[in-house]
Amino acid sequence: MLGVILVAALCYLLGSIPFGYLLVRFFHGQDVRLSGSGNIGATNVSRKSPALGLLTLILDALKGTAAVKLTVFLSNPARGGGVPYAALSMAALCAVLGHLFPVWLKFRGGKGVATALGSFAVIAPKALLVAAIVFLLIVIVFRFVSLGSIIAVGCFPLAVYVLHDYGNSPLALMCMSATSLLIIGRHHANIRRLFTGTEHRIGDKSA
């Protein structure tokens, strides 16, 4: 039990590293939370610098991957058997929780899409590919990144279930579904703007 708590805490701390905030602070001497959407994620960082936005996306994804890989390492599968999908999915959930609610920034973080992407690329690559295709199609047709993210994240647990990309572990499926719900919940402001017609589209001069 103590080992589970320790791994969960480490995954949370990995996820809580606020790369977007740190990069903008280091290179521009500014607090990214005071501009744009106030988010520390790649989309808002890119408004300051497209290059830093891309770097934020990569680093946020990598910390999700690192949390899953750390769980594999600490579980020491060489002792026999693989690491349960439930443990890997819990690691992903904890990493995303760290990104959403980082202790270093008074629990005000990003939206978790990139961190989930990095985590589930290792755990459920087939379902993630389906979600990525859905995201691209929505963005191409409607030009809303937020809408693409929300729908793709919402489709992810269904794709996981249909493709059996969860090791047939109900707990793993629950963790993946909880992660998706948390990310959708963090898009509440975007959802309101989508309903009121004030959300920015790709290509809008005001975006």
Buried (B, 14 or more C-beta within 10 A) or exposed (E): EEEEEEBBEBBBBBBBBBBBBBBBEEEBEEEBBEBBBEBBBBBBBBBBBEEBBEBBBBBBBBBBBBBBBBBBEBBEEEEEEEBBBBBBBBBBBBBBBBBBBBEBBEEBBBBBBBBBBBBBBBBBEEBBBBBBEBBEEBBEEBBBBBBBBBBBBBBBBBBBBEBEBBBEBEBBBBBBBBBBEBBBEBBEBBBEBBEEEEBBBEEEEEE
